[in-house]
Amino acid sequence: MNTELPPVAPEVVAAAVEELTSRLRKKLDATIETYTTLPVTVDGAVRRVRCGEDAEVTLVPGPSGAVTDAAQAQCSCLLAPRCLHRTAVLGAAPVADADAVTEATDQPSEGGAETAEPDRGVQKSGTPGTDVTAGPPPGPTAAQVAAAAGLWAAAAAVLAAGVPGAGAVPQAEVLRAAHTARLTGLHRAEAAALRVVRALRAARARHDGHRLADLVAGLRELLLTSGLLAASDPDPALIGTARRGYRPGGSLKVHGVCREPVISATGYGGVVTHVLADDGRWFSVSDVKPGGPARARGAATATVALGSGSLDHAQLSRGGLLISGATLSPDGRLGAGKGVRATPVIGLSWTSGLAPLFARPLTQAATAQLAPGHDTERAGPQAGELIGCDVVVVGAAEDHLFARELTPDAPDREGLLIRLAPANGHPELAHAANFRKLASRPGLRLRVVGRVDPDRAATLRPLAVGPVPDGKATLLLPPEWAGHADLGYDRLEGAHFPPPGDLSPVEGRTAMPPDPVAEAPLWRLRRLVEVAVSGGRRAAAEPARDGARASGAAALRHSGFRTAADLAEALAAEADRRGRDVFGRTQQADPDGYARVWLSAAVYLSGTERALVEATWQPSAVA
């Protein structure tokens, strides 16, 4: 992926691939790989890529910053628009978010406020006497069922092919199915499909930030959601909501808590400021646009697009806003329509006005977020409420800090031991440098605001830190920081720490505490599930040819994980299944049956590991 290119809507990429001849499709993957390294000429908003002596591709993104129409991508060669140059450049560009596509297609409502999309994709009827205000029908519509079936088929083909075989053509099929899903209102499935394509591209390009676990989780979510919808499951949560579905929110008074830099895999960058309302609800004010790391750094002090524009994000994170005519999205974002009025107000301190945020015990707060039904699949800056706690640093290992919860209300009880991990490891952000300074000062007491990591044992990813209220052995921050440091932006220096003699001795940690998730025999099933994604069906079939010993089923059954053993055997056997026609020739294996077996194993693995993670947040689990 070339992050210098503007994001491209999924349907534009899919249409370009479909227009190619079969001969050109065979060359597409290699051409995309070449074009990702070509220089990009910038002329205002226009981007040009020289693809040879007689071919230059020009991309002219729309107001949203994304290419959302085929006419915005032109090539100078004689075969255009059905040429390899244009299609390869579009394939090398990031995939546009659903927000960018929606901005390009939605018409602004009167007064400039954001418009709401129907949650279930129900079309309005123009038939006289039809009640267009009636609630959504039970279960998905016929169009939604058909769209879900298309997504399932595309995802099953990607799973069978694996990362090596899931090139531009299979990805285009997923993108086309995602576009159809958006048109029918299947917002959750569309978002899952876009995550899968981005993860596939990162895996094939061997990006440093790529995690195979992200691709596995994306495929699991896509197959599970599309499979249930294709079976007409009536659960409304499967439909999802449009991220840009803003609705009136009345009057709000919000107080800044912290800022979080955003660097996305799609070439976007910016900042999200988390704010807390008087009634305890979490909201966010975001400024994320194409630009990558450079824009994420510059957006730290960008003007907040609410009200008069007299406040920047650094000031909002330490101040507040009194908002009238607020508009709210389902994921908690505050809209910035013309009807919104916002007046800056004095913020609340972490040690006084926002003190209730840190009063809830860590065990209760983390367990609530990991409970079934809580949306932990949507990770990132819009992932809902944060949690606060007071801790003392007790040691470090690798990129983690070990910290123990402070329990001033119960001094006789030893607090929960947790891991603190950087929220973002990008070298151009301040997280890693700040963690190194914190790691060198065991005994330091901190007030922390962060996000629970749902995939790792007792791990919190801090976004900001501040001094504890009693002022002993804690941070000494400058007055202009208003009592906290945003770890992605503010850089801690030696003057911000107490003298070494003021730090109380603590029991050091020279080794990682037990990790039930990593040490459980489930790694055998996890490896098979991941190999099926990274290598495709043929790689997953290898254990079946060596028997239960190679697949790890015997070891799983011996350890008490009988269901995991059965699923491992079933997955290996289904991967190795081959049919034959009446002449004895090998037939192409059924991808649907294989996808169902893989999905069963992946869902079981996810649920079991989630239960193990939740158990680590109990006081006796990692102490």
N, C-alpha and C positions, 0 to 999 in steps of 0.2 A: 504494500500500500504506500502511495506517495501522499504524505500529509500536506504537501504544498498545493495539491489540487483541491478544489471545492468538493464537498460531499455531493453525491448523486443519488437521486431517488431510486428505490428498488425497481420500479416499473420501467424506468429509462434504461437501466442496465439490462434487464430481462429482455426488453424489446430489441435492443441492439444485438444481443447474442442470438436471438431467434432469427434475425434477418440474415445472419451469416450462412454461407454454404457449408456443407459438411467438411469440405476440404479446409476451409479457413478455421472452422471450429477446432480442428486437430492442432492447429498452430497457435491457438489463442492463449493457452497457459504459458507457453514459453515467451510469447510476445509480451504478455502482461508483466512477467518477471523482468524482462528487459526494460520496459517502459517505466517501471517504478524507480529506476535510477536516472532517467533522463532529466535534464534541467528544465525548469518551468519558468517561462517569461511572464512577469507580472506587469500588467498595464491597468492600474486601477483595480476594478473588480474582475477584469478579464484575465484568463489564464491561457497561455499558449504553449504547446508542446511540439517541438520539431521532431518528426518521426522519420525523416529521411530528406533527400534532396527535393522531392516533389510532393511532400505531404506535411501539412501542419494542422494540428487539431486545436480548435479554439473553443473554450468553455466560457460561457457568459452566465454566471449564476443569477438567480432572481433576487428579490428583496430579502428573502430569508437567508441568503448566502449559499443556497444549495441549487444544483441543477435539477429542476423538477419537470422540465419539458424537453422532448427530443430536439426541438428546434434550437435549444440553448447549447447544443453540442454540434459543431460543424467541422468537417475535414476538407482540405483543399484538393484531395486526390480525385481522380476520375471515377472511382468506384463508390464514392460517398453517396448516401450515408451508409450503404451496406458494405463498409470496408473494414478491414482488420485494424487499421490505425485508430479509427474513432472508437470502436468497440473495446480495444485493448486499453486505451486511455481511460475510458469510463470504468473498466474493470479494475484499473490501478487506483482509482480515486476511492476515498472513504464512502461507506454507505450512509446516506442521510438518515437522521432520526425521523421518527414519525411526526415530531413537532414541526420540522422544516417543511415536510410535505403538506401538513395540515395548514400551516400559515400561507402556503402558496395557493391553496384551493378554497379556503374559507373566505367568505365575504364579511367585512367588518360590520358589526351591528350598529344601530344608531347610537351616537354618542361615543363611538370608538371603543366600547368595552369588548372584551373577549367574548366570543360566541361559544356556546356549549354544544358539544356533539352528543347525540343520543347514546346512552350507555350500552344499549343492546343492538344498535344498528337497525332499529325499526324504522322503516320509511314512512313518511307522512302520506296519507291518502287524500286525494282530491275528490273522491266520490261524495256527492251530496249526502248528508245525513250520517257520515262516518265520524265517529268520536275519535279525533286524533289525539286527545289527551288521555285516552285509556292507557292502563298499565301495559307493560310488555307481555306478550303471550308466554305461556308456560313452555320453557325449553327453547332451543334455537330454532330459527326459521329454516325452511328448506334450502334457501341460498346459503345460510351459514353452515348447515350440515355439509353441503357440497364443497364449500370453501375449506372446511376442516378436513374433509377427505383428501382434497388436493394437497394440503399441507402435510398430512400423514404420509402420503405417497412420496412426496419430495424428501421428507426427512428420513423415511425408511431407506430410500435409495442412497442417501448420503451415508447413513449408518453402515449399510452393506459395503459401500465402496471404501470407507475409511478415509483418513486424511489424505493419503497419497492419491486416491482416485477421485476425490471430491474437488475437482478443478472448477474452472469458470462456468462450464456448462451445467453441472449439477447445482452449483450455487445459483445460477440464473433461474433454475426451476424453483428453488426455494424462494427467491426474491419475487418471482411472478406469483407464486402461491401466497406470499405475504401481502402483496398488493391486493389480491382478490380478497384476502381476509380483512384488510382495512376497509375496502369498499362495502363489505357486508357487516362491518362493526365488530369484528373479532379482534379487539385491541390487545388482549393478553397474548393470543396466539401470534399476532403480527410481531409484537415486541420480542417474543421468544425466537421467532424465525430470524429476525435481524441480528440478535445476539449470536445465533449459531453461525451465520455467514461471517460475521466479524471474527469470531473465534477460529473458524476454519481458515480464514485468510492469515490470521496471526500464526496459526500452527504451521501452515504451509510455508510461510516466510521465515519461520523460526525467530520470531520477535522475542526480544529479551523479556518482555513483560507477559508473554503468553504462559498460561497455565492450562494443562490438559484437563484439570478438574473443572475449569470454567466451561470448556467445550462439552464435557460429559454432562454437567448440570444443565446447560442450554438444550442439548438434545433430549435429555430426560423431560424437561419442562415442555418442550415443543411436542414430543410424541404423546405425553400424558394428556396435555390440554387438547390437542387436535383429535386424539383417539376418543376421548370422552365426548367431545362435541360431535364427532362423526357418528357416535352412537346415540345422539340426541339426549345427552345428559342435561337435565333442567337446571343444574346448579348455576345461578347467575354469576358466581365468582369466576367461572370459566370464560365468560364473555369479556370481563375486564372493563375498564373505563378509559376513555381518551384522556391522555395526559393534558391536553389543552382544553378539557371540558370545564371551563371556568363558570362559576355560579356566584350569585350575589352573596356577600358575607356580612353586609351591614357595617356597623362600626366596630372597630377593634383597637385595642391598645396593646402593642407588642413591645418587648424588651429584648435587646440584642444579647446573645449568649456567646457566639464565636463565629469566625469565618473559616471556610474550608476551600482550598484551591481545587480546581477541577481540571484534569487533563484526561481527555477521553481517547479511546482507540480510534475514533472517527475523525480525529483532527481538530476537535473542538477544545477550547480552553476558556477558563474564566473563574468565577468565584461564586460560592453560595454562602450566604449569611443566614445562620440559624437564629430564629427569634422565638420567644415564648410569650404567649398571651396571658392575660390576667387570670383566665379560667384554666390554665394549665395545658392548653393545646399548643402543639409545635407547628410552626410555619417556617417557610424559607423564602428568601428573596435572592433570585439568581441572576447572574449576568454571564451567560455562557454562549460563546459564538465561535466561528471558525478562527483558528489562530494557534492552537497547541500550547506548549509550555510558555512561550513568550507572552501570550495573552493572559495566561493564568497568573503570571507574576504581575503584569501591569494592571490587571483588574482588581488587585488588592485595595487600591484607593480609587477605583472607578466610581462615578456618581451613581447613586441609587435611582433607578428609573421609577420612582414613586413620588407623587406630589410635585413640589416645587423644584426638586433637584438640588436642594441646598445641602444634602447629606451624602457622604460617600460610604463605601462598605466598611472601611475601617472605623468610621464614626458610628455607623449603625450597630456594629458588633459590640460597641461599648455604650450605646445610647438607646433610644427608643423612638417609636412612631405612634401617633394618634391618627388612625385611619378612618375616614368616612367613605361609604360607598365601596367597600372592599370587594374584590372578586377573588374567589378561592378555587384552586384546582383540586381534584381528588387526592393528589399526592401531597397537598399542603403548600403549594406554591402560591404566593400572593401576586395577583395580576396587576398590570400597570396601564389599564385603560384610561381614556380621557375623563371618565366620570369618577376616577379615584382621586381623593384628596388626602394628603398625608402631611402632618405637622410634626417636626422633630420635638421630642420631649427628653427630659433627663433620664438616663438609664438607671437600672438597678444594679447594685453591687452583688458579686457572687457571695460575699460574706454576710449580706443583710437581706435585701429584697428578694434575691434568688436563692436564699438558703434552703427553702423547702426542696429544691432540686437535689440536694445532697443528703436529705434526711432519710431516704428510703434505703434499707439494707441492700447490699449488692445482690445477695441471693434472691431476694424477692424481685428486684428490678430485672435481673437477667432471666430468671425463670419465666417472668411474664412475657418477655420478648421472644423467648424460644418456645412458648406454648403453641400447640397446634392451632392453626387458624391465623396466627400472627404472620404478617407478610415480611418474612426475612429473605425471600427469594430476590426481592428488589433491593439489591445492595447499592451503595453509592450515596451521593450527596442528597438524594431525595428519599432516603429509606426510612423516613419517619422519625419518631422521637429518639432523643439521645438520653443517656443516663449519666448521673454525676455521683462521685464518691470521693472520700478522703482516704489516702493511702500513704504508706511509708515505703520508700525504695529499699529493698533488701539485697539486691544483686542483679547480675546480668549474665546472659549467655546468648551468643550469636547476635541476632538483631533484636532480641527481647530484653525487656526489663522484668524483674520479679518484684512484685509489690504486695504488701499485706494491708488489708483493709483496716483502717482505724475505727475503733468502736468506743468513742468517749462515753456513750450512754451505758456501756457494759464493759468496764475496764478489766474485769476478770475473764472475759471471753476473748480468745485469740481470734483475730480477724481472718477472713478468707484470703488465701494466697492465690494471686492471679498473675497472668502474664500481660504486659503492656507491649504492644507491637505498633510500629509506625503505620499511620493511616494511608500513607503514600510514600513509596520508596524512590520516587523520581529524583535524580541527582540535582535538578535545578530548583527543588523545593527545600525548605528548611527542616523537614521532619527528621531526616537521618542525623544531621549535625546536632540538633537539639537532643536527640536520644543519646548520642555519645556523651554529651555533657551531663545529662541526668544519670547515666550509667556509672559515671566516675564518682558519684556522691551517694553511697549507701547511707541510709539514715535520714535522707532528705524527706520531708513530709510535704505532700502535694494535695491540692484539690484538683480533681480531674473531671473533664466532660468528654465523653467518647461514645463509641458505638460498639455493641457486642458483635464479635465475630462468630457467626453461627456454625462455622466449619472447624473451629479449633478449640481445643480444651481450655476452658476458663480464660479466654483471651478478650481483652478490651483494647480497642484502637482509639487512643486519645486524639481529640481534635484541638484541645486547649488545656492549659494547666494554670493554676494560680496558687497563692499562698493559703494555708489553712487559717481559720479565724483566730486562733490563739497566738499566732505569730512566732511560734517557737520552731527552730530548725527548719525553716521553710523559705520560700523564694522571697527575694527583695526586689520587687518590680518597680519601674519608674512610674510616677503618678499619671503620666499621659497614657499608660497602658490600662488604666482603670481596673486594676486588680486581676488581670489574666493575660496570658500570652497565647496567641494563636500559633500552634506549632508548625503550621505550613508556611507562615509568613514572618512572624517575629522571631528573631534569632537571640537565644539566650547567651549571655556573656558572663565572664567571671564575676562582675559586680552584681549580678542578679542572684548570686548564691550566698548563703551564710558562710562565715568562716568555718573551716574544717573542725575546729574545736567545739563548735556549737552543735555538731551532729552527734546524736546518741549512737553508741555501738549497737549493731543489729547482727542477728545470726546470718552470716553470709551464705550464699548459694554458689557452690562450685559446680553443680551439675543440674541438668534439667529435671524438674519434678516429674513424677510418673505421669504419663499421658495415656489414659485408657483408650482413646481413639486410635492412636498410632500403634499401641502395643496389642490391641485385640487381634485375634486371628482373622478378623474380617479383611485384613489386607490382602488375603488370597483371593477373595471374591472381588475386591476393589481392583486388583491388578487385572483380572480377567475382563471386568467391565471396561476398564480404560484401554486395554489392548484391543478390544473389539472396536473402539472408536479410533484409536490411533493407527491401527493396522488393517482394519476392515474385517470382513467375515472370514477370510482365509486365515488371518492371524488368530482369531478366536477359535478356530477349529483345531488348532494344533494340539491342545490338551486332550481332546477326544481321541486322538490317534495314539496317545501314550497312556490312556486309562486314567483312573481316578487319582493315581499318585501324582501325575504331572499337573492336573487341574487343581489340586489342593483340596478336593472334596473330602477325602478321607481325613485329612488333618482338621478340617472344619467340623466334621461330624464328631470326631474324637474330642474336640474342645466344647461340644455342646451346641454348636451352631448348626443344627440339623437342617433348618430351612435354607440357610446359606449354602450348605453342601448340595442340597437338591437343586437349587437354582444354578449353581456352578456347573453341575453335571448336565442339566437341561440346556444351558446356554452353549456349552461346548458341543453337545450332541446336535443341537439344531443348526449350529454354524457349519457342522460337517455333513449335514443332510444334503443329499443330491438325488434328484429324480431322473428317471430315464424314460424316453419315448418308446414306442412300439418297436423301434429298430435297435434299441439298446443304447442309443446315444444319450450322453449326459445332457439333461435339460437345465435351463437357468433356474437357480434356486428361488423359492418364493421369499421376497424380502419382507412381506407382511408378517409371516409366522416368526421369522427371525427377529424382527423388530419387537414383537409382543414379548417374546422370551427375554430379550435384552432389557426391555422396559421393566418387566417384573423384577429382574435382578437389581436394576438401578434404583427402583423405587424402594425395594426392601433395604438396600444398602443405605440409601439416604435417610430413611426413617430410623434405622437402627443406630447409625452414627449420630443422628440428631439427639436420640435418647441418651447416648453416651456423653455427648457434649453437655447436655442439660445436667447430667449427674455430676459433672466436674464443677459445677457452680454451687454444689452443696459444701458446707464447711469442711467436712471430713474427706472430700474427694481428692484434693491435691495438696493438702497440708502436710 
